[in-house]
């Protein structure tokens, strides 16, 4: 899995594509610095080509690994971000 570093930001993009079930999903996670010197975990998800939902929460390595493992168990595969 390739992780692109953009201005110190770690980015992961996963996709779950199953044409037989008409499933075309995307899931992105990255770290984003806060105004107070901390890090937020920003998550985007939804159907490829549609408007994505977004949420953010405090970043912890354990949470990052938990979300990544959960998506991989649900059939999401790494995708090279553009």
Order of alpha helices (4+ residues) and beta strands (2+ residues): beta-beta-beta-beta-beta-alpha-beta
